[in-house]
Amino acid sequence: MDTRIDQEQQRYQSYLSNEGLRFSRGRQTVFRQAIHAHGHFSAEEISKICTQLNPAVSRATVYRTLHEMLEAGIIRGTAFGDKHQNYEHLYDEKKHHHAQCVRCHCFIEFPDLDEDRRYHPLLEKQGFKILGHEMHFYGICRRCQ
């Protein structure tokens, strides 16, 4: 297993231990699928895969595990205006933003240009504690135009 993935698993197990939870087989299955997912993924996509691998893994286990992984800082949620939240793992991601086509729903990722250096001081001056930020653009991609 990749050293970086090992570190993420240790981070998750540490989080679970601090919460008084164990790294159950269900959590292990969900963790493995989420950490090996490429690009953006939804809980429903992970749930379908996990159910095929282990029918004992319920949708509730998938949603709960993804929420725990989110709180542990292993994945991040991305809100694209869809009815379901999408996720992406953080261990191999560079800071980036998203653009989404409103017709075919494809995503375009583009690099973060340190915009937060401009906005953070303004918000912090107003006493706002920033936990993170996202930037999304919506439009029509070249293929759909």
Buried (B, 14 or more C-beta within 10 A) or exposed (E): EEEEBEEBBEBBBEBBEEEEEEBEEBBBBBBBBBBEBEEBBBBEBBBBBBBEEBEEBEBEBBBBBBEBBBEBEBBBEBEBEEEEBBBBBEBEEEEEBBBBBEEEEEBBBEEEEEEBEEEBEEEEEEEEEEEEEEEEEEEEBEEEE
